[in-house]
Amino acid sequence: MAAVAGSTPVVRFSVSTRSFIAVFGVLAVVGLLVFGLLSKGSSRLEIGEAAPTVPLPRLESDGGESLSDYRGKWVLVNFWASWCLPCRAESPALEQFQQRHGGPRFTVLGIDTQDLSGDARAFVEKYGLSYPQLRDGQGDAADDYGTTGVPETFLVDPAGKLRVRAVGPVSEEYLRNEVEPLLPKGAS
Amino acid sequence: MRARLLVCALLAVVLAVPASMASAAEQRASLAEIEKQVMCPVCGTLLQLAESPQAQREKAFVKRLIAEGKTEDQIKDALVAEYGEEVLALPPDSGFSLSAYLVPIIAFLIAAVALAIGVWRWRRAGGPKDGGTPRPAGPSGDDADRLDADLARYDL
């Protein structure tokens, strides 16, 4: 690879070495682009897949929780934000569902995403939401779930597998028809 | 003597007040300035360009902090606490984020050095081996005679 020309040492590369460096350089650039695209685009979570269990801080108190803390329980994960108008519309239905089914075997779990914590706490108080709330200020958990916006709702079974995915606001009727039948009798 | 001291003290006060006012004015945060430096996380654009409901809430939050007398840095820190570091349009110049500034500079230097080495090698390869300017080889023998005859014929 290295040779000496006259009295001055000159680094010379053979054609095959130069080709290797060029190909390696191109592959590195392409690899970086592909990595950038893959890590940028959130992959959609499919039914039956394990739901992400990223730990998140609690919205209304110190400390944090993860979905894995709810293992053995049915969890209706609801991504929302105080600035989101459809989230306001669906909140009463979620609270009502929690009142009817919430207990040792089922809970609604709110995840406030890309929102101001003060606004979010005011929202919880205004709509009288009694179910646990976590905070996802950067939207990382929402990305892990492959959400395309808010609100989105996911039913996760006691084994941590995704069973239902609802894009957009859920209504009482939707919860009664799509979620309630999956819950075991006396889930609450 | 006392009168001179009094005059000096008055002058010092008169000069110091505008300076401190200017310093306070420099530090005072403004929504227009902060909007250029932070993102609307939901829209993925500068807050300055965003009009979404989330952006409106973010702007209201900034306005509230300005009204509370917070400095620009304090407001940006508060936004980072709410939305994470991705809310900053420019990454911070410390820790791993420093690489965002260093990598382009290092890449530029490497490219410049590689270009300089390439040009140097190209010039060496194209140049004469003995260091002098090569003299072009002219025609010789019959060719030289024929060339001379042709030149004489055309009377150039």
Chai-1 contact restraints between the chains, C-beta under 6 A:
chainA,res_idxA,chainB,res_idxB,connection_type,confidence,min_distance_angstrom,max_distance_angstrom,comment,restraint_id
A,W83,B,P53,contact,1.0,0.0,6.0,A-B,restraint_1
A,W83,B,Q54,contact,1.0,0.0,6.0,A-B,restraint_2
A,W83,B,R57,contact,1.0,0.0,6.0,A-B,restraint_3
A,Q114,B,P41,contact,1.0,0.0,6.0,A-B,restraint_4
A,Q114,B,V42,contact,1.0,0.0,6.0,A-B,restraint_5
A,L116,B,R57,contact,1.0,0.0,6.0,A-B,restraint_6
A,L116,B,F61,contact,1.0,0.0,6.0,A-B,restraint_7
A,L116,B,E82,contact,1.0,0.0,6.0,A-B,restraint_8
A,D119,B,R57,contact,1.0,0.0,6.0,A-B,restraint_9
A,G137,B,E82,contact,1.0,0.0,6.0,A-B,restraint_10
A,G137,B,Y83,contact,1.0,0.0,6.0,A-B,restraint_11
A,G137,B,G84,contact,1.0,0.0,6.0,A-B,restraint_12
A,Q138,B,G84,contact,1.0,0.0,6.0,A-B,restraint_13
